[in-house]
Amino acid sequence: MLSLRSSMTELNCSQWQITMKITAKKFALSLYESVEGKSPSQVKHAIEEFVKLLAEKNQLSASDKIVAEFIKIWNEKHGIVEAEVTSANGFSRDMIKLIKGHVTELSGAKEVLLSEKIDKNILGGVVIRYGDKIIDGSIKTQLEELKDRMVK
Amino acid sequence: MSITKDFIVEQLKEQIAGFKSEVKHETVGRVIEIGDGIARIEGISEVMMSEMLEFITAKGSIYGVALNLEEDRVGAIILGDYLGIKEGDEVKCLNKILEVPVGNSIIGRVVDPLGAPLDGKGEIQAEKFYPVEKIAPGVITRESVRQPVQTGIKAIDAIIPIGRGQRELIIGDRQIGKSAIAIDTIINQKGQNMKCIYVAIGQKESKVAGIVAKLEEAGAMEYTTVVLAGASDPASLLYVAPYAGCAMAEYFLDKGEDVLIVYDDLSKHAVAYREISLLLRRPPGREAYPGDVFYLHSRLLERACKLSKEFGGGSITALPIIETQSGDMSAYIPTNVISITDGQIYLMPELFYQGSRPAVDAGLSVSRVGSSAQIKAMKKVAGKMKLEAAQFRELAAFAQFGSDLDKDTKAKLERGKRLQEIFKQGQYSPVPVANQILVFFALINGLTDDVPVEKISEFEAGLYKYAANSGAKILKEIAEKKELSEKLEGEMKTLVMDYKTTLEYLIK
């Protein structure tokens, strides 16, 4: 509770610096700080207070952005990486496990949340996306590369 | 037929067998804001400063450069048409700093700041790629400027000599012949072992087309490259153009050759950079230019250099051009560039409209390298000319009030009038250094005192013609030995005297 109070005073402080706008990221960060390592009831209270603060600051409309930022911060602090695997025909369980292991190794994350996507357009192979990285091993890209090379 | 078919199939198989696709690990981002040639990008967390970016759009790839690395976004300039890029488009890092093709194949071509041809003469087969931004050569690699750049313009070669490796600013108002001086200098580099690069920044394309035609006519395109960022090109290309031109020059420098590079003009370059900076929301300073506008020009002009023998002995001579607004030399950009360069050629509107063209002001123009960039023969005849030319202007203004002048002053005035007349020179007609020395020799030895002032140009043209016919040996000796021996001086004197006997308009 104390930490929420302190981060709220921080936000209040920045109010009189009229030019300083409180960004969604700052809201999300203070929310994270105030709920981290708390019991469920405390968290519930903190969130209530937080929403009150948002209402007071006329920032309820920015809630989507704050949620998005909060997820980012949460994932970052807990070493979670979201990854998306695209294939033409879907993968077997073993394959998914293998990819998961590979991404974990590459990103150095503790946990990888893998989502699967099927896209016939890539013809075959696999495209892995995590964070702002992309590993493109699709047949479509390789064919295009081959075409470029042949044209040259 | 079947043989060719088999051959093709065989080749195809070979190619495919040799094809190895690597799965690349790439960093990507997304465009979150686009407009005015600036994109803001989310993601690409590992992007480098001034790294090339590839925007993947529905119409194909468009390239850009990252300029602002902020906390959670990246500001980039787009090199080319930004209208094809939409919000949400994917952006890839290319893991390389912006670079341009360099090599002998760019000589004689007109290219854009990214090295793509603009003259319709086909693809450029680049030997190498050089980064656009490079740190200038250090103290150890440099040498003092000694060899001259013969501009072929009498007023400049005599009183404001330019050396190889020097940076000489050409400054003046619009439309008084700044570019003309640079173009004449390029034309005069024929046979002087000099590669030339003309960087047009924000110039009208019709004007550049005219310049290219003129250079071609004079046979100067054999050693010249034109880098063009026209008035209609986006600010990003205008900003990159001089650095790209300099990178092309550095290729020849590394081969130990001498290069002359003209930046026409840097005031437009500063304006383009101001536009980019303001759009990237960097704080504005004086005249709304960003804080690093000095560094913008200093890092460019520091790349002009004369390397010592151990480092190849090449040189880059820079002739930046700055346009002033109604003679205001104390504006921000002119003062900056004046302080960076090794001297300036100041062009004066008054002189231009009086008809003394090129309108070089002898008083305000300086060359900080000075006479060490002149050949000995020129040093001898042009030694006191700068002083005389500057004194004459003052004396002439003073003499307007009274007619009673002592003999000495009168003689000085008469000499000055002839000097001023000799400094007049038409556009696209550079004078070889031997001819210059001959005519200056005639002037300082009083051989022109009996030529009427209004006949001086006629006298001069006749003298060149006469010397080409009957004094070719003397001209050759001046050009080769670059020194005036007493014997040679005597021969020159007789040559001029002989020529004068053929004239009818002399004052008796």
Chai-1 contact restraints between the chains, C-beta under 6 A:
chainA,res_idxA,chainB,res_idxB,connection_type,confidence,min_distance_angstrom,max_distance_angstrom,comment,restraint_id
A,D132,B,T27,contact,1.0,0.0,6.0,A-B,restraint_1
A,D132,B,V28,contact,1.0,0.0,6.0,A-B,restraint_2
A,D132,B,G29,contact,1.0,0.0,6.0,A-B,restraint_3
A,D132,B,G43,contact,1.0,0.0,6.0,A-B,restraint_4
A,D132,B,I44,contact,1.0,0.0,6.0,A-B,restraint_5
A,D132,B,S45,contact,1.0,0.0,6.0,A-B,restraint_6
A,K133,B,T27,contact,1.0,0.0,6.0,A-B,restraint_7
A,I134,B,E26,contact,1.0,0.0,6.0,A-B,restraint_8
A,I134,B,V28,contact,1.0,0.0,6.0,A-B,restraint_9
A,I135,B,H25,contact,1.0,0.0,6.0,A-B,restraint_10
A,G137,B,V23,contact,1.0,0.0,6.0,A-B,restraint_11
A,Q142,B,S21,contact,1.0,0.0,6.0,A-B,restraint_12
A,E145,B,S21,contact,1.0,0.0,6.0,A-B,restraint_13
A,L146,B,F19,contact,1.0,0.0,6.0,A-B,restraint_14
